[in-house]
């Protein structure tokens, strides 16, 4: 039998021709005029760009089913159809105007030397718009920074490009990555594709909404509180907050030298692991990454094992479950996930963290560090920086109302690094690290598990409440959030609202967490694509 292939019904347009057509015309020509013809043997796994994985895309290239230009054009068509039109997700701030040119170059390189392409060849990446890109403005979602061009790429962006990925677009975020609403003065309010009346979580909600809607394959997120994991939980995605020191924060508009982390968001655990392979490593510009050097494996994908739950001991953190009616939907999904884990061979042990509420209520240090790190970032922009200090930024008054109160509080902190309360909070963070390690040791645990958020993600206009990001952001320990399931369907959420569960382990335990996450993913495959952004005809 001949290999399964797609056959294009019309001739393929050149990259220049596709670019001249514009994004709006790409859908008509590439996806309709160059649709899939099943006159040959039907493919075992039809290619669906909205849910495509890295492996499936590379399989398509190898089989001659599509080119890089066609792939990128298809994703641009989805952005055109669904971001400002259709459900109006409002996830994207800027589309990379050079994406098709880069795609054409990728095609040429692969044709000339197939062995020279990188592990993320032609994979479209949605970059949160607080990651520096030298060729596209880096705005933080702020009108004040709308025309800010950094001098170079963030370390993570550079690593992704070197691996062959294509920066497709910059995504909306909670302005300056402060908060969980994904609303900004430049980008407006992003909507959750599973329930258009709800937020996508945040602050990396634009990246999350874009990936959930099939605008790209991988996404960058930053996480000071829970900003990678919140949109992953709210949109049936995988989010990885790495150990402090594993991934460089250089070139990411900062909130905190202590709490900030950068990491992957993806639709599958395998794709998140592949992205982590590309971005983990030492960067002299972020000296804390020196601690990670001995702990970066050859590949995180090697730890993935569908039977990885067999024999695992996982602590269920009871302190992070709600006990009221508003928590019932999340609790039911989390308990069902734990039952699946046990059916796959894991042992679940219910645990509590001694004095958790008292300690965890005073561990956030970002506000004390913000002025110093933000002013330093602005200085790194050089003479063309739109503003040169936090005070000047606030003085402009060009920010979303949702962060006004935060900025006023930050302005009042003149010397946060020498504040006695800052020192007390650093001490509590060490105390919490010790408590968690003691519970892990006393119970011989491989990891902890808990719901990422105790209640469903908030409706637009309401605050994000009862998120459980503190165990990771207050300790520096790594955490992986994966789809757990959905709440019951409603009129506004026809599939239900996604609910994420989170795994957390000690420093440098990413291989263990990814192994467990992959095994959980394989037991049920609970992710479903949102109905608001179907395949384009």
MOWOUR-V570804 format. One record per backbone hydrogen bond with DSSP energy under -0.5 kcal/mol. CO is the residue of the C=O (numbers start at 1). NH is the residue of the N-H. Records with the same first field share a line. If there is no record, write none. Layout:
BEGIN
CO=NH ; NH
END
This chain:
BEGIN
7=37
14=18
15=19
16=20
17=21
18=22
19=22
22=25 ; 26
23=26 ; 27
25=29
26=30 ; 31
27=31 ; 32
28=33
29=34
32=35
35=9
36=38
37=7 ; 40
41=5
46=48
47=49
48=51 ; 52
53=57
54=58
55=59
56=60
57=61
58=62
59=63
60=65 ; 66
61=64
67=71
68=72
69=73
70=74
71=75
72=76
73=77
74=78
75=79
76=80
77=81
78=82
79=83 ; 84
82=89
83=90
85=88
89=191
91=172
94=170
95=97
96=99
98=102
99=103
100=104
101=105
102=106
103=107
104=108
105=109
106=110
107=111
108=112
109=113
113=116
114=117
118=121
120=123
122=124
123=166
124=217 ; 218
125=127 ; 168 ; 169
126=128 ; 220
127=171
128=130 ; 131
129=140
130=132 ; 253
132=154
133=136
137=139
139=142
140=176
141=186 ; 187
142=145
143=146
145=148
147=149
148=138 ; 150
154=158
155=159
156=160
157=161
158=162
159=163
160=165
161=164
163=120
164=122
166=125 ; 168
168=96
169=127
170=93 ; 94
171=129
172=206 ; 207
174=177
175=178
177=179
182=190
183=175
184=188
188=184 ; 190
191=193
192=195
193=532
195=192 ; 198
197=460
198=192
203=174
204=208
205=209
206=210
207=211
208=212
209=213
210=215
211=214
212=530
217=267
218=126
219=265
221=263
223=261
226=230
227=204
228=232
229=233
230=234
231=235
232=235 ; 237
233=236
234=498
238=266
239=241 ; 481
240=242
241=479
243=246 ; 247
245=292
246=281
249=252
250=155
251=132 ; 253
256=260
261=223
263=221
264=240
265=219
266=238
268=272
269=273
270=274
271=275
272=276
273=277
274=278
275=279
276=280
279=248
283=286
286=289
287=290
288=291
289=292 ; 293
290=293
292=295 ; 296
293=296
295=297
299=302
300=303
301=304
305=308
307=310
309=312
312=314 ; 347
313=446 ; 447
314=316 ; 349
315=317 ; 449
316=318 ; 351
317=320
318=321
324=327
325=328
327=331
328=332
329=333
330=334
331=335
332=336
333=337
334=338
335=339
336=340
337=341
338=342
339=343
340=344
341=346
342=345
345=311
346=348
347=314 ; 349
348=350
349=316
351=318
352=354
353=356
355=359
356=360
357=361
359=362
360=363
365=368 ; 369
366=369 ; 370
367=371
369=373
370=374
371=375
372=376
373=377
374=378
375=379
376=380
377=381
378=381
379=382
381=384
382=385
389=393
390=394
391=395
392=396
393=396 ; 397
394=397
397=399
398=143 ; 144
400=403
401=404
403=407
404=408
405=409
406=410
407=411
408=412
409=412
410=413
412=414
415=418
416=419
419=422 ; 423
420=424
421=425
422=426
423=427
424=428
425=429
426=430
427=431
428=432
429=433
430=434
431=435
432=436
433=437
434=438
435=439
436=440
437=441
438=442
439=443
440=445
441=444
447=315
448=504
449=317
450=502
452=468
458=199
459=462
463=465
466=454
468=471
469=472 ; 473
470=474
472=475 ; 476
476=244
478=505
479=241
480=503
481=239
482=501
485=499
492=196
493=490 ; 496
497=487
499=484 ; 485
500=452 ; 453
501=482
502=450
503=480
504=448
506=509
509=513
510=514
511=515
512=516
513=517
514=518
515=519
516=520
517=521
518=522
519=523
520=523 ; 524
521=524 ; 525
530=533
531=534
END
